Amino acid sequence: MSKKSPQLRFEGFTDDWEERKLGDYSENTFGGGTPKTGIDEYWTGDIPWIQSSDLKKEQLYNVQPSKFITDDAVKNSATKLVPKNSIAIVTRVGVGKLALLPFEYATSQDFLSLSNLKVDKWFGIYSTYTMLQKELNNIQGTSIKGITKPELLKKKMRTPSLIDEQSKIGTLFKQLDDIIALHQSKLDLLKEQKKGFLQKMFPKNGAKVPELRFAGFADDWEERKLQEVLRERNNQQPQSMEYPLVSFTVENGVTPKTDRYEREQLVVGDKSSKKYKVTVLNDIVYNPANLKFGAISRNKYGNAVFSPIYITFLVNNDVTTPEFIEMFVTRNDFIKRALKYQQGTVYERQSVSPTNLLAMNVYLPGKSEQEKIGSFFQQLDETIALHQRKLDLLKEQKKGFLQKMFV
């Protein structure tokens, strides 16, 4: 290890960082074990028994144990009682996950725990996390990657000798993660609210009106065939500046091709004459084979071309709005109805044809109510997207700090 101090430091600290082994971070280490699952009484206690599935990859604290054992379970098995404020590291199934636990606990045999820490606890967890991320690609293993406990304890890390510098670094990352968790919970809440509104603002179970409506609207919704609302667009042309080649994904809908694809195209050669299917801003697009995974959305990207395997529909603006019909066809209950028309013998290859999709019934309110509903969900989606961007930015900032504040 040649580099002796990080790129970015708190003011007032200039000393080189010392090289230490992970084993030097704590006074004691503990393994784990599994009490006999056939003895029910062992699993009725109040000692948290931590397993790999309790830990999440990027969540280094706030672990919620799912199983609890008794003192007898500890005495009669290989598991150990680990002091609070120890670092639990997964060494086998789920290797790379770790957490700082503020309570006494026991673990399965998949863990190594560092207790009675000789470094600031928050610095210790983030320093160990950074080291593990670097090591993960080098860990030997086949189907299940793992690392032996002696190997892990020998891993070397640069560490500031002053506890004050350790504390400042650890506290910074703890605060960053608290902010990230707060934004994540806000985002999750918004998504749940959207789900609730989708259930209440559209008719269900054969009803002609929804449970929740904007003031001033009382008429029944009108039943129509989807083919009155959408028309398949089938024209093809080569990619161009005006019609770039794009992808269509469950997560992002119509979205630019990745950098990797662009690099591959340079190797493959000129594809300028190949024709692709045209899609236009506000079209409704779906993937017949992946509708089961939610691959249907409105084209918010703009004019483009993509693979002919995707289906794109022109919206009939005389009877609906793109924003409203998007919300109607992307709802879970609509997709469930559509999946009844899946064809194909192998599940993975089953698909819903555009003919069958367009034959389905939909319920439409008057145009002005559609516009209100569409606008409401568009604003909600924009708020969700804004929170997602903030969250992604915070995660990128944290990633940058981790790279610059550890050696």
C-alpha positions as a Python dict, from the first residue, in 0.01 Angstrom:
ca = {
    (1, 'M'): (0, 0, 0),
    (2, 'S'): (188, 305, -126),
    (3, 'K'): (-64, 582, -68),
    (4, 'K'): (-46, 692, 296),
    (5, 'S'): (-322, 954, 321),
    (6, 'P'): (-655, 1018, 148),
    (7, 'Q'): (-717, 1275, -124),
    (8, 'L'): (-974, 1464, 84),
    (9, 'R'): (-934, 1538, 456),
    (10, 'F'): (-1084, 1750, 730),
    (11, 'E'): (-889, 2067, 806),
    (12, 'G'): (-616, 2033, 1069),
    (13, 'F'): (-517, 1673, 995),
    (14, 'T'): (-194, 1612, 803),
    (15, 'D'): (-32, 1296, 950),
    (16, 'D'): (6, 988, 732),
    (17, 'W'): (-248, 715, 796),
    (18, 'E'): (-118, 394, 955),
    (19, 'E'): (-143, 53, 795),
    (20, 'R'): (-354, -180, 1009),
    (21, 'K'): (-510, -520, 965),
    (22, 'L'): (-884, -559, 1010),
    (23, 'G'): (-804, -782, 1309),
    (24, 'D'): (-643, -476, 1476),
    (25, 'Y'): (-977, -295, 1473),
    (26, 'S'): (-1117, -491, 1767),
    (27, 'E'): (-1024, -660, 2094),
    (28, 'N'): (-1235, -968, 2021),
    (29, 'T'): (-1388, -1157, 1731),
    (30, 'F'): (-1684, -1392, 1731),
    (31, 'G'): (-1813, -1654, 1490),
    (32, 'G'): (-2165, -1790, 1491),
    (33, 'G'): (-2386, -2093, 1456),
    (34, 'T'): (-2744, -2209, 1418),
    (35, 'P'): (-2933, -2352, 1717),
    (36, 'K'): (-3134, -2666, 1640),
    (37, 'T'): (-3439, -2558, 1442),
    (38, 'G'): (-3630, -2865, 1559),
    (39, 'I'): (-3635, -2741, 1920),
    (40, 'D'): (-3910, -2477, 1916),
    (41, 'E'): (-3828, -2345, 2264),
    (42, 'Y'): (-3488, -2223, 2137),
    (43, 'W'): (-3665, -1977, 1906),
    (44, 'T'): (-3892, -1808, 2162),
    (45, 'G'): (-3636, -1589, 2340),
    (46, 'D'): (-3537, -1223, 2320),
    (47, 'I'): (-3178, -1250, 2192),
    (48, 'P'): (-3163, -1124, 1830),
    (49, 'W'): (-3023, -1400, 1605),
    (50, 'I'): (-2888, -1231, 1294),
    (51, 'Q'): (-2882, -1406, 957),
    (52, 'S'): (-2752, -1283, 622),
    (53, 'S'): (-3102, -1202, 495),
    (54, 'D'): (-3147, -947, 778),
    (55, 'L'): (-2875, -730, 626),
    (56, 'K'): (-2909, -514, 315),
    (57, 'K'): (-2612, -444, 92),
    (58, 'E'): (-2594, -65, 135),
    (59, 'Q'): (-2753, -41, 481),
    (60, 'L'): (-2480, -39, 744),
    (61, 'Y'): (-2704, 13, 1048),
    (62, 'N'): (-3072, 8, 1154),
    (63, 'V'): (-3090, -370, 1111),
    (64, 'Q'): (-3427, -522, 1204),
    (65, 'P'): (-3375, -879, 1335),
    (66, 'S'): (-3639, -1131, 1227),
    (67, 'K'): (-3555, -1418, 1465),
    (68, 'F'): (-3491, -1434, 1840),
    (69, 'I'): (-3341, -1713, 2051),
    (70, 'T'): (-3305, -1807, 2418),
    (71, 'D'): (-2999, -1834, 2647),
    (72, 'D'): (-3030, -2212, 2624),
    (73, 'A'): (-3009, -2190, 2245),
    (74, 'V'): (-2678, -2002, 2280),
    (75, 'K'): (-2542, -2249, 2538),
    (76, 'N'): (-2632, -2554, 2329),
    (77, 'S'): (-2506, -2440, 1989),
    (78, 'A'): (-2201, -2287, 1820),
    (79, 'T'): (-2355, -1938, 1818),
    (80, 'K'): (-2212, -1679, 2059),
    (81, 'L'): (-2352, -1379, 2243),
    (82, 'V'): (-2184, -1075, 2086),
    (83, 'P'): (-2155, -742, 2278),
    (84, 'K'): (-2346, -438, 2153),
    (85, 'N'): (-2174, -189, 1916),
    (86, 'S'): (-2001, -471, 1731),
    (87, 'I'): (-1959, -496, 1354),
    (88, 'A'): (-2120, -807, 1200),
    (89, 'I'): (-1967, -907, 864),
    (90, 'V'): (-2115, -1170, 632),
    (91, 'T'): (-1836, -1404, 519),
    (92, 'R'): (-2029, -1661, 317),
    (93, 'V'): (-2381, -1639, 171),
    (94, 'G'): (-2426, -1269, 91),
    (95, 'V'): (-2057, -1193, 142),
    (96, 'G'): (-1983, -821, 151),
    (97, 'K'): (-2282, -723, 366),
    (98, 'L'): (-2206, -582, 710),
    (99, 'A'): (-2371, -377, 983),
    (100, 'L'): (-2302, -202, 1312),
    (101, 'L'): (-2540, -342, 1573),
    (102, 'P'): (-2619, -129, 1883),
    (103, 'F'): (-2758, -427, 2080),
    (104, 'E'): (-2635, -766, 2205),
    (105, 'Y'): (-2692, -1034, 1944),
    (106, 'A'): (-2597, -1378, 1812),
    (107, 'T'): (-2540, -1477, 1449),
    (108, 'S'): (-2549, -1769, 1211),
    (109, 'Q'): (-2223, -1934, 1101),
    (110, 'D'): (-2210, -1701, 799),
    (111, 'F'): (-2075, -1414, 1012),
    (112, 'L'): (-1760, -1279, 1169),
    (113, 'S'): (-1822, -1014, 1437),
    (114, 'L'): (-1569, -754, 1554),
    (115, 'S'): (-1636, -643, 1912),
    (116, 'N'): (-1483, -405, 2168),
    (117, 'L'): (-1369, -182, 1882),
    (118, 'K'): (-1034, -3, 1904),
    (119, 'V'): (-1141, 253, 1642),
    (120, 'D'): (-1435, 494, 1627),
    (121, 'K'): (-1736, 270, 1560),
    (122, 'W'): (-1867, 474, 1265),
    (123, 'F'): (-1524, 505, 1107),
    (124, 'G'): (-1480, 131, 1163),
    (125, 'I'): (-1797, 33, 977),
    (126, 'Y'): (-1737, 264, 678),
    (127, 'S'): (-1368, 177, 655),
    (128, 'T'): (-1451, -196, 658),
    (129, 'Y'): (-1729, -142, 402),
    (130, 'T'): (-1487, 40, 167),
    (131, 'M'): (-1226, -236, 200),
    (132, 'L'): (-1485, -508, 133),
    (133, 'Q'): (-1611, -333, -181),
    (134, 'K'): (-1255, -331, -318),
    (135, 'E'): (-1201, -694, -222),
    (136, 'L'): (-1529, -836, -353),
    (137, 'N'): (-1406, -875, -710),
    (138, 'N'): (-1101, -1068, -591),
    (139, 'I'): (-1280, -1314, -364),
    (140, 'Q'): (-1236, -1672, -480),
    (141, 'G'): (-1547, -1884, -518),
    (142, 'T'): (-1778, -2047, -765),
    (143, 'S'): (-2155, -2030, -730),
    (144, 'I'): (-2138, -1889, -374),
    (145, 'K'): (-1858, -1645, -312),
    (146, 'G'): (-1699, -1647, 32),
    (147, 'I'): (-1400, -1540, 234),
    (148, 'T'): (-1244, -1724, 529),
    (149, 'K'): (-1230, -1550, 865),
    (150, 'P'): (-846, -1568, 893),
    (151, 'E'): (-822, -1418, 542),
    (152, 'L'): (-1059, -1138, 633),
    (153, 'L'): (-879, -1047, 955),
    (154, 'K'): (-549, -1013, 764),
    (155, 'K'): (-689, -755, 521),
    (156, 'K'): (-490, -432, 541),
    (157, 'M'): (-638, -83, 560),
    (158, 'R'): (-500, 265, 610),
    (159, 'T'): (-634, 422, 929),
    (160, 'P'): (-584, 767, 1088),
    (161, 'S'): (-409, 736, 1424),
    (162, 'L'): (-611, 1019, 1580),
    (163, 'I'): (-953, 911, 1707),
    (164, 'D'): (-1075, 1267, 1640),
    (165, 'E'): (-1013, 1232, 1265),
    (166, 'Q'): (-1173, 887, 1267),
    (167, 'S'): (-1477, 1030, 1444),
    (168, 'K'): (-1518, 1321, 1200),
    (169, 'I'): (-1504, 1086, 900),
    (170, 'G'): (-1740, 831, 1055),
    (171, 'T'): (-1991, 1098, 1161),
    (172, 'L'): (-1992, 1254, 813),
    (173, 'F'): (-2085, 924, 647),
    (174, 'K'): (-2342, 842, 916),
    (175, 'Q'): (-2509, 1181, 855),
    (176, 'L'): (-2497, 1125, 478),
    (177, 'D'): (-2662, 785, 515),
    (178, 'D'): (-2928, 933, 746),
    (179, 'I'): (-3012, 1193, 478),
    (180, 'I'): (-3019, 921, 208),
    (181, 'A'): (-3252, 707, 424),
    (182, 'L'): (-3482, 1008, 479),
    (183, 'H'): (-3504, 1075, 103),
    (184, 'Q'): (-3560, 704, 37),
    (185, 'S'): (-3851, 691, 283),
    (186, 'K'): (-4005, 1005, 125),
    (187, 'L'): (-3973, 845, -219),
    (188, 'D'): (-4124, 516, -96),
    (189, 'L'): (-4415, 707, 61),
    (190, 'L'): (-4484, 896, -265),
    (191, 'K'): (-4484, 568, -460),
    (192, 'E'): (-4727, 414, -210),
    (193, 'Q'): (-4951, 721, -234),
    (194, 'K'): (-4952, 692, -614),
    (195, 'K'): (-5045, 324, -585),
    (196, 'G'): (-5336, 416, -356),
    (197, 'F'): (-5460, 690, -589),
    (198, 'L'): (-5442, 453, -889),
    (199, 'Q'): (-5665, 207, -704),
    (200, 'K'): (-5919, 470, -595),
    (201, 'M'): (-5932, 703, -897),
    (202, 'F'): (-6022, 434, -1155),
    (203, 'P'): (-6333, 210, -1151),
    (204, 'K'): (-6279, -148, -1037),
    (205, 'N'): (-6472, -476, -1030),
    (206, 'G'): (-6714, -373, -1305),
    (207, 'A'): (-6807, -40, -1142),
    (208, 'K'): (-6887, 255, -1369),
    (209, 'V'): (-6746, 523, -1140),
    (210, 'P'): (-6429, 535, -926),
    (211, 'E'): (-6421, 554, -548),
    (212, 'L'): (-6243, 893, -552),
    (213, 'R'): (-6322, 1180, -792),
    (214, 'F'): (-6251, 1546, -840),
    (215, 'A'): (-6534, 1778, -736),
    (216, 'G'): (-6788, 1857, -1008),
    (217, 'F'): (-6785, 1518, -1183),
    (218, 'A'): (-7069, 1269, -1133),
    (219, 'D'): (-7142, 1101, -1469),
    (220, 'D'): (-7077, 731, -1528),
    (221, 'W'): (-6758, 644, -1713),
    (222, 'E'): (-6815, 517, -2067),
    (223, 'E'): (-6709, 167, -2172),
    (224, 'R'): (-6505, 153, -2495),
    (225, 'K'): (-6276, -86, -2679),
    (226, 'L'): (-5908, 0, -2650),
    (227, 'Q'): (-5890, -3, -3031),
    (228, 'E'): (-6109, 312, -3029),
    (229, 'V'): (-5845, 481, -2816),
    (230, 'L'): (-5515, 346, -2955),
    (231, 'R'): (-5399, 263, -3308),
    (232, 'E'): (-5086, 61, -3381),
    (233, 'R'): (-4806, 253, -3552),
    (234, 'N'): (-4611, 33, -3793),
    (235, 'N'): (-4389, 257, -4004),
    (236, 'Q'): (-4015, 183, -4010),
    (237, 'Q'): (-3705, 379, -4106),
    (238, 'P'): (-3328, 386, -4036),
    (239, 'Q'): (-3198, 567, -3729),
    (240, 'S'): (-3105, 934, -3779),
    (241, 'M'): (-3038, 1253, -3584),
    (242, 'E'): (-3414, 1324, -3580),
    (243, 'Y'): (-3500, 961, -3496),
    (244, 'P'): (-3221, 817, -3278),
    (245, 'L'): (-3211, 448, -3188),
    (246, 'V'): (-3342, 392, -2834),
    (247, 'S'): (-3421, 109, -2592),
    (248, 'F'): (-3744, 28, -2410),
    (249, 'T'): (-3712, -99, -2052),
    (250, 'V'): (-3945, -180, -1764),
    (251, 'E'): (-3763, 69, -1539),
    (252, 'N'): (-3721, 366, -1773),
    (253, 'G'): (-3961, 319, -2064),
    (254, 'V'): (-3831, 468, -2390),
    (255, 'T'): (-3472, 555, -2305),
    (256, 'P'): (-3140, 626, -2484),
    (257, 'K'): (-2912, 334, -2568),
    (258, 'T'): (-2627, 273, -2322),
    (259, 'D'): (-2265, 379, -2377),
    (260, 'R'): (-2179, 10, -2401),
    (261, 'Y'): (-2413, -27, -2698),
    (262, 'E'): (-2254, 275, -2869),
    (263, 'R'): (-1907, 121, -2824),
    (264, 'E'): (-2030, -212, -2963),
    (265, 'Q'): (-2170, -34, -3268),
    (266, 'L'): (-1829, 117, -3342),
    (267, 'V'): (-1685, -235, -3348),
    (268, 'V'): (-1969, -390, -3550),
    (269, 'G'): (-1965, -117, -3814),
    (270, 'D'): (-2215, 96, -4005),
    (271, 'K'): (-2579, 10, -3939),
    (272, 'S'): (-2723, 326, -4099),
    (273, 'S'): (-2932, 138, -4357),
    (274, 'K'): (-3104, -97, -4110),
    (275, 'K'): (-3469, -10, -4049),
    (276, 'Y'): (-3634, 15, -3708),
    (277, 'K'): (-3986, 84, -3585),
    (278, 'V'): (-4078, 452, -3538),
    (279, 'T'): (-4219, 575, -3206),
    (280, 'V'): (-4336, 932, -3142),
    (281, 'L'): (-4370, 1146, -2829),
    (282, 'N'): (-4678, 1045, -2624),
    (283, 'D'): (-4721, 708, -2797),
    (284, 'I'): (-4819, 420, -2568),
    (285, 'V'): (-4545, 156, -2596),
    (286, 'Y'): (-4531, -201, -2469),
    (287, 'N'): (-4322, -516, -2496),
    (288, 'P'): (-4558, -811, -2567),
    (289, 'A'): (-4322, -1063, -2404),
    (290, 'N'): (-4253, -853, -2094),
    (291, 'L'): (-4596, -709, -2020),
    (292, 'K'): (-4604, -951, -1724),
    (293, 'F'): (-4318, -745, -1573),
    (294, 'G'): (-4491, -411, -1636),
    (295, 'A'): (-4327, -324, -1970),
    (296, 'I'): (-4585, -67, -2081),
    (297, 'S'): (-4559, 312, -2062),
    (298, 'R'): (-4595, 642, -2246),
    (299, 'N'): (-4313, 761, -2470),
    (300, 'K'): (-4185, 1066, -2281),
    (301, 'Y'): (-3856, 1069, -2471),
    (302, 'G'): (-3968, 1198, -2812),
    (303, 'N'): (-3936, 1090, -3175),
    (304, 'A'): (-3714, 781, -3203),
    (305, 'V'): (-3676, 434, -3353),
    (306, 'F'): (-3640, 102, -3173),
    (307, 'S'): (-3652, -274, -3225),
    (308, 'P'): (-3958, -406, -3414),
    (309, 'I'): (-4024, -643, -3120),
    (310, 'Y'): (-4182, -347, -2937),
    (311, 'I'): (-4536, -229, -3010),
    (312, 'T'): (-4614, 143, -3024),
    (313, 'F'): (-4962, 297, -3037),
    (314, 'L'): (-5078, 637, -3157),
    (315, 'V'): (-5326, 790, -2909),
    (316, 'N'): (-5666, 905, -3040),
    (317, 'N'): (-5676, 1256, -2894),
    (318, 'D'): (-6044, 1294, -2985),
    (319, 'V'): (-6148, 1053, -2709),
    (320, 'T'): (-5862, 1056, -2456),
    (321, 'T'): (-5536, 1218, -2350),
    (322, 'P'): (-5194, 1043, -2353),
    (323, 'E'): (-5146, 1113, -1981),
    (324, 'F'): (-5482, 961, -1885),
    (325, 'I'): (-5463, 649, -2100),
    (326, 'E'): (-5106, 586, -1976),
    (327, 'M'): (-5233, 576, -1618),
    (328, 'F'): (-5519, 345, -1720),
    (329, 'V'): (-5309, 84, -1903),
    (330, 'T'): (-5013, 83, -1661),
    (331, 'R'): (-5227, -3, -1359),
    (332, 'N'): (-5172, -348, -1209),
    (333, 'D'): (-5534, -456, -1249),
    (334, 'F'): (-5534, -367, -1622),
    (335, 'I'): (-5210, -562, -1676),
    (336, 'K'): (-5355, -860, -1485),
    (337, 'R'): (-5659, -856, -1716),
    (338, 'A'): (-5434, -831, -2023),
    (339, 'L'): (-5225, -1130, -1911),
    (340, 'K'): (-5532, -1354, -1947),
    (341, 'Y'): (-5472, -1321, -2322),
    (342, 'Q'): (-5110, -1441, -2306),
    (343, 'Q'): (-5023, -1697, -2572),
    (344, 'G'): (-4729, -1938, -2590),
    (345, 'T'): (-4633, -2271, -2439),
    (346, 'V'): (-4324, -2162, -2243),
    (347, 'Y'): (-4396, -1905, -1967),
    (348, 'E'): (-4086, -1696, -2045),
    (349, 'R'): (-4196, -1663, -2408),
    (350, 'Q'): (-4566, -1604, -2350),
    (351, 'S'): (-4682, -1272, -2492),
    (352, 'V'): (-4992, -1057, -2534),
    (353, 'S'): (-5053, -967, -2898),
    (354, 'P'): (-5156, -612, -2994),
    (355, 'T'): (-5477, -756, -3147),
    (356, 'N'): (-5580, -907, -2813),
    (357, 'L'): (-5475, -598, -2620),
    (358, 'L'): (-5676, -364, -2843),
    (359, 'A'): (-5985, -588, -2807),
    (360, 'M'): (-5996, -520, -2432),
    (361, 'N'): (-6256, -291, -2275),
    (362, 'V'): (-6159, 33, -2105),
    (363, 'Y'): (-6366, 288, -1913),
    (364, 'L'): (-6331, 656, -1995),
    (365, 'P'): (-6478, 962, -1823),
    (366, 'G'): (-6542, 1286, -2010),
    (367, 'K'): (-6242, 1463, -2162),
    (368, 'S'): (-6222, 1735, -1895),
    (369, 'E'): (-6216, 1476, -1612),
    (370, 'Q'): (-5951, 1278, -1801),
    (371, 'E'): (-5738, 1591, -1829),
    (372, 'K'): (-5765, 1656, -1456),
    (373, 'I'): (-5674, 1295, -1370),
    (374, 'G'): (-5388, 1289, -1623),
    (375, 'S'): (-5250, 1621, -1498),
    (376, 'F'): (-5273, 1504, -1135),
    (377, 'F'): (-5071, 1189, -1201),
    (378, 'Q'): (-4824, 1373, -1424),
    (379, 'Q'): (-4749, 1615, -1139),
    (380, 'L'): (-4719, 1322, -899),
    (381, 'D'): (-4478, 1145, -1138),
    (382, 'E'): (-4270, 1463, -1171),
    (383, 'T'): (-4248, 1488, -791),
    (384, 'I'): (-4143, 1122, -770),
    (385, 'A'): (-3881, 1176, -1044),
    (386, 'L'): (-3747, 1483, -861),
    (387, 'H'): (-3707, 1286, -537),
    (388, 'Q'): (-3542, 1001, -730),
    (389, 'R'): (-3291, 1243, -886),
    (390, 'K'): (-3212, 1392, -544),
    (391, 'L'): (-3162, 1044, -402),
    (392, 'D'): (-2938, 938, -692),
    (393, 'L'): (-2731, 1256, -653),
    (394, 'L'): (-2684, 1195, -280),
    (395, 'K'): (-2571, 837, -349),
    (396, 'E'): (-2323, 962, -610),
    (397, 'Q'): (-2190, 1222, -365),
    (398, 'K'): (-2145, 953, -100),
    (399, 'K'): (-1965, 731, -352),
    (400, 'G'): (-1730, 1019, -439),
    (401, 'F'): (-1655, 1092, -73),
    (402, 'L'): (-1587, 722, -4),
    (403, 'Q'): (-1332, 717, -287),
    (404, 'K'): (-1161, 1038, -175),
    (405, 'M'): (-1175, 1007, 206),
    (406, 'F'): (-1039, 653, 242),
    (407, 'V'): (-708, 515, 119),
}
